[in-house]
Amino acid sequence: MARSPTAAELHLDQVGNPRFHKSPKVTISETPAQVTRKDPALDEIVSPGEKIEKLAGGFLFTEGPIWVPHTEETDGYLLFSDPTTT
């Protein structure tokens, strides 16, 4: 009986190079997103008239986002991950 490949072997091709997950093609609507303001308190967080900006696309599954605030050492920045490609 043939042995089953190890987890490490499953992620290598026939010559030992790593294999990467290829995301399926997904149809994405280009319809602009809209914000429906149901509470005026939202105006304190997001200024009225602000536009939603798409930063990236083509991800299969994401975790996050999380905003890392501005500090003395760094500007603020946004983090998220796409665990299906790591």
N, C-alpha and C positions, 0 to 999 in steps of 0.2 A: 504494500500500500504506500503510495506517495505521501510524503510529508506535506503539511500545509505551510505556505510561506509565512514568515514572521511579519509583524506589523511594519518593521523597517523595510522589508523586502517589497511589500505592497506599494510603497511609495517610490520605487525605482523602476526605470524602464529596463529593457533587455540588455543595455550596455552599462547600466549602473547610474544613469543620470536621473535626477529627481523628476517626478511627474507632477504636474500642477493641475488643479481642478480648473476646467473651462466652464465658465458660466454660460447657461443657455441664453439665446437671444430673447429679449423681452421687449414687447412693444410698450413704449412709454408715451403717454399723452403729452403733447406740447401745449396743452391748455394751461394758461397761467393760473397759479393757485390764488385763492382769495381768502382773506381773513374776515370772518363774521364776528364783529365785536358785540358780545352780549353783556359785557360789564365794562363800564367806563374806566375801571381801575386798570384795564389792559393798557390804556393810554400812558400810564406811568412807566410801563415796561417797554412797550413798542409804540413809537410815535405814530400818530395818525398819518396816513399817506405813504408810509414806508412800503417798499416793494419787497416781495420774497425773491431771493436770489438762489438759484440752483448752483451749488458749489462743485458737485461731481455727480457722476451717474455710472450705470453699468454694474452695480453691485447686486449680488444675489441675496445676501442677507447681511445686515449690519447690526452692530451693538453700539449703544451710545445714542445720541452724542452727549458729550460732557464739555462744558465750558471751563477752561482753566483761567481764572481771573488774572488780571495784570498784577505784577509784583515789581519790586525794585530791580530784579534781575531779568524779567521777561515782559514782553507785551502779552496781553491775553490771547489765548488761542483755543481752537475747537479740536477735540479729539473724538474719533470713532474708530471702530475696527470692522473688518470684513473677515470673520473667522473662517469662512469657507475657502479662502485663498491663502491662509497662513498654515 
